[in-house]
């Protein structure tokens, strides 16, 4: 199948499919005209890559599980290719996600505090202007 059909079947854009190929996550044969041609395994591979990217993994992370990418999505989770390496990769990515979540929580708390202070001082226009100039 060509890239347009693979895109339609998987819901991945043509640009994403080319990116997956550039990252070494997907292979394509070339026709005599130079067009990309994919086999049926590419459907599972693209679906799995999209799911993993959606879970917050990077292309580099996904290379760790590359031997499993051709599996059907429901079988993919049972893939035991290098389980220690895969587990370490997932744990590392979770650590990054948790750090980002904590940072977002700090940002949220800061915004809530600023909003509360602004609302409390809104009646005092001079105090309000001073509050805007000052930090928390």
C-alpha positions as protocol buffer text, in pm:
chain_id: "A"
residue {
  index: 1
  type: UNK
  ca { x: 0 y: 0 z: 0 }
}
residue {
  index: 2
  type: UNK
  ca { x: 111 y: 357 z: -53 }
}
residue {
  index: 3
  type: UNK
  ca { x: 142 y: 628 z: 208 }
}
residue {
  index: 4
  type: UNK
  ca { x: -204 y: 772 z: 144 }
}
residue {
  index: 5
  type: UNK
  ca { x: -375 y: 441 z: 211 }
}
residue {
  index: 6
  type: UNK
  ca { x: -164 y: 378 z: 522 }
}
residue {
  index: 7
  type: UNK
  ca { x: -255 y: 726 z: 642 }
}
residue {
  index: 8
  type: UNK
  ca { x: -624 y: 663 z: 585 }
}
residue {
  index: 9
  type: UNK
  ca { x: -623 y: 325 z: 760 }
}
residue {
  index: 10
  type: UNK
  ca { x: -425 y: 438 z: 1065 }
}
residue {
  index: 11
  type: UNK
  ca { x: -537 y: 798 z: 1102 }
}
residue {
  index: 12
  type: UNK
  ca { x: -174 y: 912 z: 1098 }
}
residue {
  index: 13
  type: UNK
  ca { x: -90 y: 1201 z: 869 }
}
residue {
  index: 14
  type: UNK
  ca { x: 144 y: 1144 z: 577 }
}
residue {
  index: 15
  type: UNK
  ca { x: 387 y: 1378 z: 747 }
}
residue {
  index: 16
  type: UNK
  ca { x: 379 y: 1167 z: 1065 }
}
residue {
  index: 17
  type: UNK
  ca { x: 437 y: 849 z: 865 }
}
residue {
  index: 18
  type: UNK
  ca { x: 739 y: 1006 z: 695 }
}
residue {
  index: 19
  type: UNK
  ca { x: 863 y: 1116 z: 1040 }
}
residue {
  index: 20
  type: UNK
  ca { x: 828 y: 760 z: 1174 }
}
residue {
  index: 21
  type: UNK
  ca { x: 1034 y: 641 z: 880 }
}
residue {
  index: 22
  type: UNK
  ca { x: 1302 y: 908 z: 939 }
}
residue {
  index: 23
  type: UNK
  ca { x: 1322 y: 802 z: 1303 }
}
residue {
  index: 24
  type: UNK
  ca { x: 1377 y: 438 z: 1207 }
}
residue {
  index: 25
  type: UNK
  ca { x: 1040 y: 328 z: 1345 }
}
residue {
  index: 26
  type: UNK
  ca { x: 893 y: 232 z: 1008 }
}
residue {
  index: 27
  type: UNK
  ca { x: 1037 y: 91 z: 687 }
}
residue {
  index: 28
  type: UNK
  ca { x: 913 y: 144 z: 336 }
}
residue {
  index: 29
  type: UNK
  ca { x: 1009 y: -15 z: 10 }
}
residue {
  index: 30
  type: UNK
  ca { x: 1035 y: 212 z: -293 }
}
residue {
  index: 31
  type: UNK
  ca { x: 865 y: 158 z: -625 }
}
residue {
  index: 32
  type: UNK
  ca { x: 1048 y: 216 z: -954 }
}
residue {
  index: 33
  type: UNK
  ca { x: 900 y: 568 z: -947 }
}
residue {
  index: 34
  type: UNK
  ca { x: 1041 y: 626 z: -596 }
}
residue {
  index: 35
  type: UNK
  ca { x: 705 y: 610 z: -416 }
}
residue {
  index: 36
  type: UNK
  ca { x: 690 y: 462 z: -70 }
}
residue {
  index: 37
  type: UNK
  ca { x: 524 y: 122 z: -46 }
}
residue {
  index: 38
  type: UNK
  ca { x: 426 y: -41 z: 281 }
}
residue {
  index: 39
  type: UNK
  ca { x: 324 y: -394 z: 371 }
}
residue {
  index: 40
  type: UNK
  ca { x: 40 y: -494 z: 605 }
}
residue {
  index: 41
  type: UNK
  ca { x: 270 y: -497 z: 910 }
}
residue {
  index: 42
  type: UNK
  ca { x: 309 y: -121 z: 872 }
}
residue {
  index: 43
  type: UNK
  ca { x: -53 y: -74 z: 986 }
}
residue {
  index: 44
  type: UNK
  ca { x: 17 y: -231 z: 1327 }
}
residue {
  index: 45
  type: UNK
  ca { x: 351 y: -55 z: 1350 }
}
residue {
  index: 46
  type: UNK
  ca { x: 200 y: 289 z: 1286 }
}
residue {
  index: 47
  type: UNK
  ca { x: -89 y: 226 z: 1527 }
}
residue {
  index: 48
  type: UNK
  ca { x: 152 y: 116 z: 1800 }
}
residue {
  index: 49
  type: UNK
  ca { x: 386 y: 411 z: 1741 }
}
residue {
  index: 50
  type: UNK
  ca { x: 93 y: 654 z: 1759 }
}
residue {
  index: 51
  type: UNK
  ca { x: -28 y: 496 z: 2082 }
}
residue {
  index: 52
  type: UNK
  ca { x: 316 y: 513 z: 2241 }
}
residue {
  index: 53
  type: UNK
  ca { x: 372 y: 873 z: 2134 }
}
residue {
  index: 54
  type: UNK
  ca { x: 28 y: 952 z: 2274 }
}
residue {
  index: 55
  type: UNK
  ca { x: 136 y: 798 z: 2606 }
}
residue {
  index: 56
  type: UNK
  ca { x: 424 y: 1046 z: 2624 }
}
residue {
  index: 57
  type: UNK
  ca { x: 709 y: 835 z: 2492 }
}
residue {
  index: 58
  type: UNK
  ca { x: 966 y: 974 z: 2252 }
}
residue {
  index: 59
  type: UNK
  ca { x: 1086 y: 821 z: 1926 }
}
residue {
  index: 60
  type: UNK
  ca { x: 1405 y: 726 z: 2110 }
}
residue {
  index: 61
  type: UNK
  ca { x: 1201 y: 549 z: 2379 }
}
residue {
  index: 62
  type: UNK
  ca { x: 1000 y: 364 z: 2117 }
}
residue {
  index: 63
  type: UNK
  ca { x: 1314 y: 224 z: 1954 }
}
residue {
  index: 64
  type: UNK
  ca { x: 1356 y: 14 z: 2270 }
}
residue {
  index: 65
  type: UNK
  ca { x: 1037 y: -176 z: 2183 }
}
residue {
  index: 66
  type: UNK
  ca { x: 1093 y: -174 z: 1805 }
}
residue {
  index: 67
  type: UNK
  ca { x: 1089 y: -556 z: 1776 }
}
residue {
  index: 68
  type: UNK
  ca { x: 731 y: -554 z: 1907 }
}
residue {
  index: 69
  type: UNK
  ca { x: 590 y: -276 z: 1692 }
}
residue {
  index: 70
  type: UNK
  ca { x: 460 y: -510 z: 1420 }
}
residue {
  index: 71
  type: UNK
  ca { x: 229 y: -687 z: 1666 }
}
residue {
  index: 72
  type: UNK
  ca { x: -140 y: -616 z: 1681 }
}
residue {
  index: 73
  type: UNK
  ca { x: -207 y: -345 z: 1935 }
}
residue {
  index: 74
  type: UNK
  ca { x: -376 y: -579 z: 2184 }
}
residue {
  index: 75
  type: UNK
  ca { x: -80 y: -822 z: 2165 }
}
residue {
  index: 76
  type: UNK
  ca { x: 178 y: -545 z: 2187 }
}
residue {
  index: 77
  type: UNK
  ca { x: 152 y: -510 z: 2566 }
}
residue {
  index: 78
  type: UNK
  ca { x: 239 y: -878 z: 2605 }
}
residue {
  index: 79
  type: UNK
  ca { x: 560 y: -843 z: 2404 }
}
residue {
  index: 80
  type: UNK
  ca { x: 852 y: -958 z: 2617 }
}
residue {
  index: 81
  type: UNK
  ca { x: 1137 y: -834 z: 2402 }
}
residue {
  index: 82
  type: UNK
  ca { x: 1400 y: -724 z: 2656 }
}
residue {
  index: 83
  type: UNK
  ca { x: 1156 y: -680 z: 2947 }
}
residue {
  index: 84
  type: UNK
  ca { x: 1416 y: -528 z: 3180 }
}
residue {
  index: 85
  type: UNK
  ca { x: 1516 y: -265 z: 2925 }
}
residue {
  index: 86
  type: UNK
  ca { x: 1151 y: -194 z: 2839 }
}
residue {
  index: 87
  type: UNK
  ca { x: 1056 y: -162 z: 3205 }
}
residue {
  index: 88
  type: UNK
  ca { x: 1348 y: 75 z: 3270 }
}
residue {
  index: 89
  type: UNK
  ca { x: 1245 y: 287 z: 2971 }
}
residue {
  index: 90
  type: UNK
  ca { x: 882 y: 307 z: 3090 }
}
residue {
  index: 91
  type: UNK
  ca { x: 992 y: 393 z: 3445 }
}
residue {
  index: 92
  type: UNK
  ca { x: 1225 y: 666 z: 3317 }
}
residue {
  index: 93
  type: UNK
  ca { x: 949 y: 817 z: 3102 }
}
residue {
  index: 94
  type: UNK
  ca { x: 705 y: 802 z: 3397 }
}
residue {
  index: 95
  type: UNK
  ca { x: 960 y: 990 z: 3607 }
}
residue {
  index: 96
  type: UNK
  ca { x: 976 y: 1264 z: 3343 }
}
residue {
  index: 97
  type: UNK
  ca { x: 595 y: 1283 z: 3324 }
}
residue {
  index: 98
  type: UNK
  ca { x: 565 y: 1303 z: 3702 }
}
residue {
  index: 99
  type: UNK
  ca { x: 822 y: 1585 z: 3715 }
}
residue {
  index: 100
  type: UNK
  ca { x: 627 y: 1776 z: 3450 }
}
residue {
  index: 101
  type: UNK
  ca { x: 302 y: 1716 z: 3638 }
}
residue {
  index: 102
  type: UNK
  ca { x: 458 y: 1853 z: 3957 }
}
residue {
  index: 103
  type: UNK
  ca { x: 582 y: 2159 z: 3770 }
}
residue {
  index: 104
  type: UNK
  ca { x: 234 y: 2216 z: 3625 }
}
residue {
  index: 105
  type: UNK
  ca { x: 85 y: 2184 z: 3973 }
}
residue {
  index: 106
  type: UNK
  ca { x: 327 y: 2452 z: 4098 }
}
residue {
  index: 107
  type: UNK
  ca { x: 225 y: 2677 z: 3808 }
}
residue {
  index: 108
  type: UNK
  ca { x: -141 y: 2618 z: 3888 }
}
residue {
  index: 109
  type: UNK
  ca { x: -93 y: 2705 z: 4255 }
}
residue {
  index: 110
  type: UNK
  ca { x: 91 y: 3023 z: 4158 }
}
residue {
  index: 111
  type: UNK
  ca { x: -191 y: 3130 z: 3925 }
}
residue {
  index: 112
  type: UNK
  ca { x: -459 y: 3053 z: 4184 }
}
residue {
  index: 113
  type: UNK
  ca { x: -271 y: 3262 z: 4439 }
}
residue {
  index: 114
  type: UNK
  ca { x: -227 y: 3555 z: 4199 }
}
residue {
  index: 115
  type: UNK
  ca { x: -595 y: 3547 z: 4101 }
}
residue {
  index: 116
  type: UNK
  ca { x: -701 y: 3542 z: 4466 }
}
residue {
  index: 117
  type: UNK
  ca { x: -473 y: 3834 z: 4549 }
}
residue {
  index: 118
  type: UNK
  ca { x: -592 y: 4034 z: 4249 }
}
residue {
  index: 119
  type: UNK
  ca { x: -956 y: 3976 z: 4334 }
}
residue {
  index: 120
  type: UNK
  ca { x: -901 y: 4070 z: 4698 }
}
residue {
  index: 121
  type: UNK
  ca { x: -724 y: 4393 z: 4605 }
}
residue {
  index: 122
  type: UNK
  ca { x: -939 y: 4483 z: 4302 }
}
residue {
  index: 123
  type: UNK
  ca { x: -1133 y: 4746 z: 4497 }
}
residue {
  index: 124
  type: UNK
  ca { x: -815 y: 4934 z: 4581 }
}
residue {
  index: 125
  type: UNK
  ca { x: -695 y: 5058 z: 4238 }
}
residue {
  index: 126
  type: UNK
  ca { x: -359 y: 5184 z: 4366 }
}
residue {
  index: 127
  type: UNK
  ca { x: -300 y: 4859 z: 4552 }
}
residue {
  index: 128
  type: UNK
  ca { x: -413 y: 4669 z: 4243 }
}
residue {
  index: 129
  type: UNK
  ca { x: -153 y: 4841 z: 4022 }
}
residue {
  index: 130
  type: UNK
  ca { x: 117 y: 4777 z: 4280 }
}
residue {
  index: 131
  type: UNK
  ca { x: 13 y: 4412 z: 4301 }
}
residue {
  index: 132
  type: UNK
  ca { x: 49 y: 4373 z: 3925 }
}
residue {
  index: 133
  type: UNK
  ca { x: 404 y: 4513 z: 3941 }
}
residue {
  index: 134
  type: UNK
  ca { x: 506 y: 4290 z: 4231 }
}
residue {
  index: 135
  type: UNK
  ca { x: 561 y: 3918 z: 4233 }
}
residue {
  index: 136
  type: UNK
  ca { x: 398 y: 3662 z: 4461 }
}
